Structure formats: structure tokens, C-alpha cells
Amino acid sequence: MSQHIKSILATNVLAKPRQRDWWGFIWRGLVVSRSAKHYNAMGRAVWLFVYLIIHANRRSGTVYRRVRTIAQDIGISERTVQIWLKILRDKGYITTERTGRSLLIHIDKWRPISRAPSRLPRSAPGEVHGAT
């Protein structure tokens, strides 16, 4: 793991960062798939899914937002956000709950960012992990 990533994980990941410093982890499987599973399921709603990942609480995978706020942040209509939320709900990517003033959006299958370095098996000299 690079020193940069270690320093990021060593800090409080739940503190509200400055907007220009905001980042989020995207799972490789979301975009790397020979069958295009997620592309076929989400279509353009993937943009909303990425938005939710970036804004989610790092430990719980939840986001509190109004549809209007999401629409303004992304630069699309509220109706498009509603359609995309329905697609993500129907395909099992998120669950939503109305709180009265906003939506509580939970990203299903959320995995919190681990502070501990990953435990990869040691390889013999010249061996590459995942090579077949």
C-alpha cells in the first residue's frame, strides 16, 4: 500500500473533508466485468451510484440527501434522480427510507474501508498474483 493511502487511512475518515479533497473507493468489479453485469443492470444510473459511494458514511454506507440536493450536485433533473434511484433499488444496489425531510439511502453490500493493511499471500520471486 502506498504511503499516500496509508496517510489517508490513518486520519479520521469520517471528518468532513474540503470538497476538493473528497475521494471514494470504487470497487474494481463495478467496471471490470466481461459480462458487463453492472452496466447492463444500472445503465446511466451508475453516475448516481458513484455519487452515493463518494458521499456515503465510510463505516455504514449510508447517505442522507434530498432528491433536489442530488439533482443540483450532479446537474440533472429531479425526475432523473428519481428514475435512477428506482433502478438502483430495483436492481438491489441500494435501499431507501424516507425520513420526512430527506432520504436515508443505504448502499447494499457496502464494505467499510479497512484501516489495517490487506493480507495478501506471499508470492515466490517472479510470481504474479492472479496470474493463470
C-alpha positions as CSV (number, residue, x, y, z in Angstrom):
1,M,0.0,0.0,0.0
2,S,1.4,3.4,-0.9
3,Q,2.4,5.8,1.8
4,H,-0.2,8.3,0.5
5,I,-3.0,5.8,1.0
6,K,-1.6,4.9,4.5
7,S,-1.6,8.5,5.5
8,I,-5.2,9.0,4.3
9,L,-6.4,5.9,6.2
10,A,-4.5,7.0,9.3
11,T,-6.5,10.2,9.6
12,N,-10.2,10.4,10.7
13,V,-12.0,9.1,7.6
14,L,-15.4,10.4,8.9
15,A,-14.3,14.0,9.3
16,K,-15.9,16.3,6.7
17,P,-13.2,17.0,4.1
18,R,-12.8,20.0,1.9
19,Q,-14.7,19.5,-1.3
20,R,-11.6,19.5,-3.5
21,D,-10.1,16.7,-1.3
22,W,-13.0,14.4,-1.4
23,W,-12.5,10.9,-2.8
24,G,-14.1,7.5,-2.6
25,F,-13.2,3.9,-3.4
26,I,-14.8,2.3,-6.3
27,W,-14.8,-1.5,-6.5
28,R,-13.0,-2.9,-9.5
29,G,-15.8,-5.3,-10.2
30,L,-18.2,-2.4,-10.8
31,V,-16.4,-1.6,-14.1
32,V,-14.3,-4.6,-14.9
33,S,-16.6,-7.4,-16.0
34,R,-16.6,-9.4,-19.2
35,S,-20.3,-9.8,-19.0
36,A,-20.9,-6.0,-18.3
37,K,-23.2,-7.2,-15.4
38,H,-23.4,-3.8,-13.6
39,Y,-23.5,-1.8,-16.8
40,N,-26.4,-3.8,-18.0
41,A,-28.2,-3.6,-14.7
42,M,-27.6,0.2,-14.0
43,G,-27.1,1.9,-17.3
44,R,-26.7,5.6,-16.7
45,A,-27.7,5.3,-13.1
46,V,-24.1,4.3,-12.5
47,W,-23.4,8.0,-12.1
48,L,-25.8,8.2,-9.2
49,F,-24.3,5.1,-7.7
50,V,-20.8,6.7,-7.9
51,Y,-22.2,9.9,-6.3
52,L,-23.6,7.8,-3.4
53,I,-20.4,6.0,-2.9
54,I,-18.4,9.2,-2.7
55,H,-20.9,10.8,-0.2
56,A,-21.6,7.7,1.9
57,N,-20.6,7.4,5.5
58,R,-17.4,5.4,5.3
59,R,-18.4,2.9,8.0
60,S,-22.1,2.4,7.4
61,G,-22.5,3.0,3.7
62,T,-25.4,5.4,4.3
63,V,-26.2,8.8,2.7
64,Y,-28.8,11.3,3.9
65,R,-29.8,13.5,1.0
66,R,-32.8,15.2,-0.6
67,V,-33.5,14.4,-4.2
68,R,-33.2,18.1,-5.0
69,T,-29.7,18.3,-3.5
70,I,-28.5,15.3,-5.5
71,A,-30.0,16.8,-8.7
72,Q,-28.3,20.1,-8.1
73,D,-25.0,18.5,-7.2
74,I,-24.9,16.3,-10.3
75,G,-26.6,18.8,-12.6
76,I,-29.5,16.7,-13.7
77,S,-33.3,16.9,-13.2
78,E,-35.0,15.7,-10.0
79,R,-37.1,13.4,-12.2
80,T,-33.9,11.7,-13.5
81,V,-32.6,11.2,-9.9
82,Q,-35.9,9.6,-9.0
83,I,-35.7,7.3,-12.0
84,W,-32.1,6.3,-11.2
85,L,-32.9,5.7,-7.6
86,K,-35.7,3.4,-8.7
87,I,-33.3,1.5,-11.0
88,L,-30.7,1.1,-8.2
89,R,-33.4,0.0,-5.7
90,D,-35.0,-2.5,-8.2
91,K,-31.6,-4.0,-9.1
92,G,-30.6,-4.4,-5.4
93,Y,-27.8,-1.8,-5.2
94,I,-29.5,0.4,-2.6
95,T,-32.4,0.5,-0.2
96,T,-34.1,3.8,0.7
97,E,-36.1,5.1,3.6
98,R,-38.0,8.4,3.9
99,T,-37.2,10.4,6.9
100,G,-39.7,13.1,6.3
101,R,-37.3,15.8,5.1
102,S,-34.8,13.6,3.1
103,L,-33.9,10.1,2.1
104,L,-31.8,7.7,4.0
105,I,-30.0,5.8,1.3
106,H,-28.1,2.6,2.2
107,I,-25.7,1.1,-0.2
108,D,-26.3,-2.6,-0.1
109,K,-23.2,-4.9,0.1
110,W,-21.2,-1.9,1.5
111,R,-17.7,-2.8,2.7
112,P,-16.2,-0.2,5.0
113,I,-12.7,0.9,4.3
114,S,-10.3,-1.1,6.4
115,R,-7.6,0.7,8.4
116,A,-5.5,-2.4,8.5
117,P,-3.3,-3.3,5.5
118,S,-4.6,-6.2,3.4
119,R,-3.1,-9.6,3.9
120,L,-2.0,-10.8,0.5
121,P,-0.4,-14.2,0.2
122,R,3.4,-14.0,-0.3
123,S,4.5,-15.0,-3.8
124,A,7.6,-16.6,-4.9
125,P,10.1,-14.4,-6.7
126,G,8.9,-13.6,-10.2
127,E,5.3,-14.9,-9.5
128,V,2.4,-12.6,-10.1
129,H,-0.8,-12.8,-8.0
130,G,-3.8,-13.7,-10.1
131,A,-1.8,-15.0,-13.0
132,T,-3.2,-18.1,-14.6
